[in-house]
Amino acid sequence: MRPLPELTPENTAFWTGGADGRLMIAFCRDCDHAIHPPQIVCPKCWSERVESRAVAGTGTVYSHTVNHQPWAPGMAVPFALAVVDVDGAPGVRVTAEVVGADADSVAIGQRMKVTFLHIDDVWFPQWEPAQ
């Protein structure tokens, strides 16, 4: 069982963009600063003109970990989590589970593409190796 995030006006696009296969990242309309996690106010210029935009949905592994201990009863292990520098959103890193690959095969510098896990009203980003 995966806990679901609370959907708010500022984060709903991120958590529901997967319905259309899109990774949605917040950007400031005034200074074009990429903002993650999504916020109401731009932390760079303090503008309240923040909007969500689809990005390419690809990126490069910045860091990763392989979990061998289940966090909850019945959780399958091992699994990898990757912190990925998102293409088209400078400074944004999205941490998510890696799917479609052996957990031990994930490496720093590896190219990834986004996929989504749909649960209720939420589409969780996941990373899979780019081919």
trRosetta pair geometry for C-beta under 8 A, 3 or more apart (Angstrom, degrees):
i j d omega theta_ij theta_ji phi_ij phi_ji
1 72 6.5 -101 47 137 81 162
2 117 8.0 73 20 116 168 136
2 119 6.1 163 63 5 119 172
2 124 7.1 -50 147 -50 156 155
4 119 6.6 -142 -90 107 105 115
4 120 6.1 -24 -101 50 151 136
4 121 7.8 77 -168 53 140 81
4 122 5.3 178 -145 -3 99 147
5 11 6.9 -91 140 128 137 142
5 15 5.7 -135 64 -98 127 145
5 122 6.4 130 37 -117 87 143
7 11 6.6 -144 -143 86 49 93
7 12 4.8 61 -170 -97 102 85
7 15 5.9 -130 -103 68 91 144
7 16 7.4 43 -124 -36 130 112
7 121 6.7 -59 -35 112 146 126
7 122 7.5 -153 -64 -82 107 93
8 11 5.0 57 51 27 89 96
8 12 6.6 -143 71 -37 34 84
9 12 6.5 -33 -133 0 21 116
9 40 7.9 51 88 -95 107 96
10 26 7.1 7 -175 -89 86 147
10 38 4.5 176 153 130 89 109
10 39 6.1 0 -178 -153 148 10
10 40 5.3 -92 -78 -65 137 67
10 50 7.2 19 -133 101 98 136
11 14 5.1 -53 -166 38 68 116
11 15 5.9 48 143 -11 91 109
11 37 6.8 -8 -103 176 114 103
11 38 4.7 169 -90 55 64 125
12 15 6.1 -69 -144 48 31 100
12 16 5.6 -5 170 8 72 121
13 16 6.5 -73 -129 52 21 90
13 17 5.6 44 169 -54 64 104
13 24 4.2 -117 147 136 95 152
13 26 7.5 124 67 -72 127 78
13 38 7.3 125 53 -86 98 159
13 52 3.5 162 107 56 161 175
14 17 6.4 -36 -138 1 17 116
14 24 5.2 -135 -89 81 42 95
14 25 7.2 62 -100 -93 95 37
14 26 7.4 -47 -54 -31 111 90
14 36 7.8 129 -108 -124 141 95
14 37 7.5 -69 -21 -153 176 76
14 38 5.5 -152 -24 -21 130 126
14 52 6.9 -138 -49 -126 67 134
15 18 7.9 -52 170 10 32 104
15 121 7.8 49 131 121 113 80
15 122 4.9 -49 176 -134 107 85
15 123 6.6 140 169 44 49 64
15 124 7.9 -7 -143 -82 75 48
16 19 5.6 -9 175 -5 74 116
16 24 7.9 -4 66 20 61 142
16 121 6.8 -32 -95 162 107 79
16 122 7.1 -86 -77 -119 65 40
16 123 6.1 97 -134 15 29 103
17 20 6.3 -65 -173 47 55 94
17 22 4.4 -91 174 87 103 85
17 23 6.2 112 107 -126 138 13
17 24 3.5 177 -63 -13 151 111
17 52 7.4 -141 -69 157 127 134
17 54 6.8 165 -161 -99 130 84
17 123 6.8 -124 65 68 48 130
18 21 6.6 35 -159 -92 47 24
18 22 7.2 -141 -82 51 28 47
18 23 7.7 33 -76 -82 74 53
18 114 8.0 -122 -103 149 96 116
18 116 3.2 132 -157 -120 134 160
18 118 6.7 -163 114 -79 123 83
18 123 2.5 -154 61 138 126 141
18 124 7.4 -16 -15 42 164 23
18 125 6.8 -161 -70 -76 123 60
19 118 7.5 90 -90 -110 67 119
19 123 5.7 -150 -42 -36 61 142
21 57 7.7 -17 156 -87 74 164
21 116 7.2 -143 -113 5 48 125
22 54 4.0 -60 -166 -120 124 116
22 57 7.0 -121 -146 -61 40 122
23 54 6.7 103 64 -152 50 66
23 55 5.4 -51 89 56 102 89
23 56 7.8 -12 49 75 118 35
23 57 4.4 148 5 -98 117 77
23 86 7.1 -149 133 -144 143 128
23 94 7.5 -106 -162 -24 129 169
23 114 4.7 110 -57 21 126 172
23 125 6.1 59 -114 -107 102 127
24 52 4.4 28 173 173 112 120
24 53 6.9 158 -149 76 69 21
24 54 5.9 -44 -93 -87 66 55
24 55 7.7 149 -114 5 19 80
25 34 5.7 -2 147 -156 128 103
25 35 7.6 151 168 58 82 53
25 36 5.9 -52 -145 -64 96 116
25 38 7.9 -172 -162 -75 42 90
25 52 6.7 155 77 -149 22 73
25 53 6.3 -31 64 63 73 74
25 55 5.1 20 10 -19 121 124
25 86 6.6 154 -70 119 148 157
25 88 7.9 156 36 104 142 93
25 89 4.6 -42 131 -102 170 148
25 92 5.8 12 -145 -147 139 173
26 34 7.3 120 84 -166 57 53
26 35 4.2 -51 96 70 108 100
26 36 6.6 157 37 -71 92 62
26 38 4.0 124 -29 -119 138 85
26 39 6.8 172 104 30 161 57
26 50 5.4 12 -174 177 112 110
26 51 7.1 160 -147 88 65 24
26 52 5.4 -46 -89 -90 59 69
26 53 8.0 113 -125 15 16 73
27 32 6.1 -11 -179 -153 113 47
27 33 6.9 161 -156 78 63 39
27 34 5.6 -32 -100 -101 80 54
27 35 6.7 169 -94 12 24 88
27 50 7.1 166 82 -153 31 66
27 51 6.2 -25 62 68 80 73
27 52 7.5 123 14 -120 76 22
27 53 5.3 -5 8 10 125 119
27 89 7.6 -124 -77 -122 99 91
28 31 4.8 7 100 49 135 80
28 32 6.2 -73 72 -19 82 11
28 33 4.5 29 16 43 122 86
28 35 6.6 93 -38 -29 83 120
28 42 3.7 41 -95 -98 129 138
28 44 6.6 -116 -8 49 158 111
28 45 6.3 124 175 38 159 112
28 47 5.3 105 -159 62 111 123
28 49 6.6 78 -167 84 66 78
28 50 5.8 -40 -99 -99 55 72
29 32 7.8 29 -141 -73 15 53
29 47 7.0 -130 55 134 74 142
29 49 3.9 -81 48 137 114 111
29 50 7.0 -149 -7 -87 86 19
29 51 5.6 60 -57 4 106 111
30 42 6.9 -127 48 4 106 159
30 45 5.7 -124 96 92 122 148
30 47 4.0 167 19 -74 137 166
30 49 5.4 105 -29 59 95 124
31 42 6.4 137 37 166 114 157
31 44 5.5 -128 91 98 151 125
31 45 4.4 144 -22 -15 140 141
31 47 6.7 169 -1 5 96 133
33 42 5.6 110 58 -159 125 114
33 43 7.5 -128 129 56 148 71
33 44 4.2 160 -68 15 165 144
33 45 6.9 169 -3 0 132 97
33 91 8.0 -23 -166 49 81 141
34 86 7.9 -162 171 77 153 119
34 89 3.9 139 -145 -165 154 79
34 90 5.8 151 17 53 128 57
34 91 5.9 162 67 59 108 94
34 92 4.7 -86 135 -35 129 118
35 38 6.2 81 111 -123 101 43
35 39 5.4 -101 167 29 132 95
35 42 6.3 -123 -66 -121 137 63
35 43 6.7 139 -121 11 107 95
35 50 6.4 -41 37 -140 151 123
35 92 7.8 15 65 -87 9 111
36 86 7.8 79 -4 17 161 143
36 89 7.0 55 -18 156 128 137
36 92 4.3 76 19 -136 133 104
36 93 7.4 -171 91 47 131 42
36 94 6.8 -68 169 -75 154 81
38 50 7.4 135 -164 152 86 134
38 52 7.0 -21 -110 -85 134 103
39 42 7.5 147 84 -85 112 24
39 43 6.6 59 60 -38 158 95
39 50 6.8 -136 84 -119 63 171
40 48 6.6 -11 154 -139 81 84
40 50 6.5 179 -171 32 24 140
41 46 5.9 -8 177 -152 114 51
41 47 7.1 161 -157 79 67 33
41 48 5.6 -38 -103 -93 74 66
41 50 7.1 -141 -100 -29 11 130
42 45 5.1 4 101 49 132 77
42 46 6.2 -79 70 -22 83 8
42 47 4.6 22 19 49 126 81
42 48 7.7 -128 1 -66 83 22
42 49 7.7 -14 -23 58 120 63
42 50 6.0 173 -57 -77 80 102
43 46 7.9 32 -134 -73 17 52
47 50 7.2 146 104 -49 89 74
54 57 7.8 -24 -179 -41 88 97
55 86 5.9 60 113 161 156 116
55 87 6.6 160 163 86 112 66
55 88 4.1 171 -152 85 101 124
55 89 5.1 -55 -94 -32 156 109
56 87 4.7 -33 50 91 130 117
56 88 5.0 136 -4 -7 97 135
57 87 8.0 -30 49 53 25 104
57 113 5.9 44 129 -165 90 76
57 114 4.0 -102 -166 32 91 113
58 86 7.9 122 82 -154 37 57
58 87 4.7 4 80 17 84 134
58 111 6.8 -4 -175 -174 105 94
58 112 6.7 163 -156 88 58 52
58 113 5.0 -26 -100 -102 78 72
58 114 7.3 -117 -67 -6 36 81
58 130 6.1 44 -137 -81 108 141
59 84 4.0 106 98 160 130 107
59 85 5.2 -176 -171 84 109 49
59 86 4.5 -62 -81 -104 136 35
59 87 5.2 -153 -84 -16 63 76
59 94 7.4 139 22 36 163 100
59 111 7.6 167 93 -151 28 57
59 112 5.6 -19 67 61 74 95
59 127 7.8 -74 59 -120 103 122
60 84 6.6 150 70 -157 27 76
60 85 5.0 -12 58 52 86 103
60 87 7.8 92 -12 -56 81 88
60 109 6.2 -19 -174 -146 109 33
60 110 7.1 151 -154 74 62 35
60 111 6.0 -36 -98 -98 69 54
60 112 7.2 160 -99 16 18 86
61 64 5.6 -18 -167 -40 123 115
61 82 5.0 -72 -122 -162 100 121
61 83 7.2 90 -160 68 62 54
61 84 5.8 -45 -94 -100 46 75
61 106 6.4 162 -117 180 159 94
61 107 6.6 134 70 93 148 40
61 108 5.4 -134 109 -124 103 33
61 109 6.3 -34 62 26 90 22
61 110 4.5 24 9 49 126 84
61 111 8.0 -104 -6 -53 83 13
61 112 6.2 95 -53 -23 83 120
61 127 7.9 123 -84 154 90 158
62 83 4.7 -64 64 106 103 96
62 84 6.4 166 2 -115 88 18
62 85 5.0 104 -54 -34 111 91
62 93 5.7 -48 17 -125 150 128
62 108 7.0 -2 171 -138 16 87
63 82 7.4 164 90 -157 44 56
63 83 4.4 13 56 43 86 119
63 108 6.6 4 -96 -99 38 101
64 80 5.7 7 179 -176 118 108
64 81 6.5 171 -154 88 68 50
64 82 4.3 -21 -101 -106 103 71
64 83 6.7 -152 -72 17 51 71
64 98 7.2 14 -141 -30 127 137
64 106 4.7 -132 160 128 168 128
64 107 7.6 -92 27 -89 140 7
64 108 7.0 -151 9 -67 99 66
65 80 7.0 166 85 -150 40 64
65 81 5.4 -1 55 55 88 95
66 78 5.3 20 174 175 100 128
66 79 7.4 173 -153 88 63 25
66 80 5.1 -33 -98 -94 70 79
66 103 4.7 108 -132 153 107 112
66 104 6.2 21 -96 -83 157 60
66 106 7.4 165 -69 42 95 117
67 71 7.5 -19 175 -37 148 97
67 77 6.1 -99 114 -129 82 106
67 78 6.2 163 81 -154 49 73
67 79 5.5 -12 54 60 100 75
67 80 7.5 173 12 -93 75 26
67 81 6.8 48 -19 -8 111 103
67 103 7.9 -106 40 -157 58 144
68 77 5.4 104 -156 166 34 129
68 78 4.9 -28 -94 -97 64 101
69 77 6.7 145 32 -110 6 163
70 73 7.1 86 127 -103 137 17
70 74 7.4 154 -171 60 149 25
70 75 3.7 151 -151 64 102 105
70 76 7.6 99 -102 22 109 9
70 77 5.2 -123 -64 -29 75 121
71 75 5.7 41 42 -2 68 171
72 75 4.9 101 58 -36 74 118
76 79 6.7 87 100 -48 82 115
78 103 4.4 -132 114 58 105 164
78 104 7.4 57 93 -43 146 84
79 97 6.1 -20 162 -147 123 105
79 98 7.4 169 177 54 76 76
79 103 5.5 -148 -136 -96 18 128
80 97 7.2 116 83 -161 54 58
80 98 4.1 -17 85 38 107 123
80 101 7.5 -38 36 87 138 102
80 103 4.1 165 -35 -146 95 76
80 104 7.8 -167 -64 -47 122 26
80 106 4.6 148 179 -2 161 146
81 95 6.1 26 170 -179 108 94
81 96 6.9 -167 -150 105 76 17
81 97 5.8 -48 -100 -96 69 47
81 98 6.9 -168 -100 -7 16 86
82 95 7.1 -172 93 -141 37 56
82 96 6.7 -21 58 63 76 63
82 98 5.0 72 -12 -59 114 110
82 106 5.8 -137 -77 -166 116 140
82 112 6.5 160 105 -65 154 160
82 127 5.1 -70 57 54 127 152
83 93 5.1 20 177 170 92 123
83 94 7.6 168 -151 81 51 29
83 95 4.8 -21 -97 -92 72 85
84 93 6.4 158 73 -155 35 71
84 94 5.6 -24 59 60 93 78
84 95 7.6 160 13 -87 71 34
84 96 7.3 -35 10 31 116 95
84 112 5.2 -85 -117 54 142 138
84 127 5.6 150 -38 -95 145 145
85 92 7.5 115 -155 82 52 54
85 93 5.6 -36 -88 -97 50 83
86 89 4.4 1 96 50 116 114
86 92 4.6 -34 39 95 120 105
86 93 6.8 -176 -10 -102 86 27
86 94 5.6 61 -57 -2 118 106
89 92 3.8 -23 126 29 115 135
94 114 8.0 9 88 -95 150 117
94 125 5.9 -20 159 97 138 154
96 114 7.9 58 57 -126 161 86
96 124 7.1 153 -140 161 111 89
96 125 4.7 -97 -89 105 156 88
96 126 5.2 -158 153 -113 122 33
96 127 5.3 132 80 -16 108 90
97 117 7.8 17 53 -13 127 139
97 124 7.7 35 22 138 109 125
97 126 5.1 -32 73 -128 86 94
97 127 7.3 -175 92 29 38 75
98 101 5.9 -49 152 54 112 110
98 103 7.0 134 73 -117 117 59
98 106 5.3 -149 -38 -81 177 136
98 112 7.5 -96 -118 -122 96 131
98 126 7.2 142 -111 -180 16 85
98 127 5.0 -37 -104 78 68 95
98 128 6.9 127 -164 -94 66 41
98 129 7.9 47 -165 -40 109 73
99 115 6.5 -85 60 63 126 131
99 117 8.0 137 -40 -57 151 110
99 126 4.9 23 1 156 117 135
99 127 7.3 149 21 75 70 41
99 128 5.2 -46 75 -81 75 97
100 115 7.6 92 -15 10 131 151
100 128 3.8 34 41 -140 134 117
100 129 6.4 -135 104 25 107 81
101 105 5.1 -118 170 71 107 122
101 106 6.5 115 108 -64 134 79
101 128 6.6 152 -14 -151 101 67
101 129 5.0 90 -63 -15 138 114
102 105 4.4 87 66 -9 91 111
103 106 6.7 -40 -173 0 40 110
105 129 7.8 -44 116 -54 117 140
106 110 6.3 -132 -159 35 57 154
107 110 4.7 110 64 -39 77 115
110 129 6.4 -60 167 -119 120 92
111 129 7.1 76 83 -162 67 64
111 130 4.1 -60 123 41 104 124
112 127 4.1 -5 -177 -168 139 112
112 128 6.6 135 -156 66 83 28
112 129 6.3 -67 -107 -106 63 32
112 130 5.8 176 -134 -24 7 91
113 127 7.3 135 66 -152 28 65
113 128 6.0 -33 64 66 78 81
113 129 7.8 19 18 124 82 18
113 130 4.5 104 -26 -89 99 88
114 125 5.3 -49 -148 -151 113 100
114 126 7.1 121 -160 66 61 45
114 127 6.5 -46 -100 -98 51 57
114 128 8.0 105 -147 21 9 79
115 125 7.8 118 68 -160 36 53
115 126 5.0 -36 73 71 84 97
115 127 7.5 139 23 -115 81 10
115 128 5.3 28 -2 -3 124 119
116 123 4.1 2 -176 177 134 103
116 124 6.4 143 -159 68 69 44
116 125 6.2 -43 -100 -100 74 39
116 126 6.5 161 -102 16 20 89
117 123 7.1 151 70 -162 38 53
117 124 4.4 -17 59 57 97 105
117 126 5.6 74 -20 -29 99 125
118 122 7.4 162 -149 90 48 48
118 123 5.2 -19 -96 -104 72 76
118 124 7.8 -159 -71 18 24 73
119 122 5.5 -14 69 66 79 95
119 124 6.8 21 16 -12 106 110
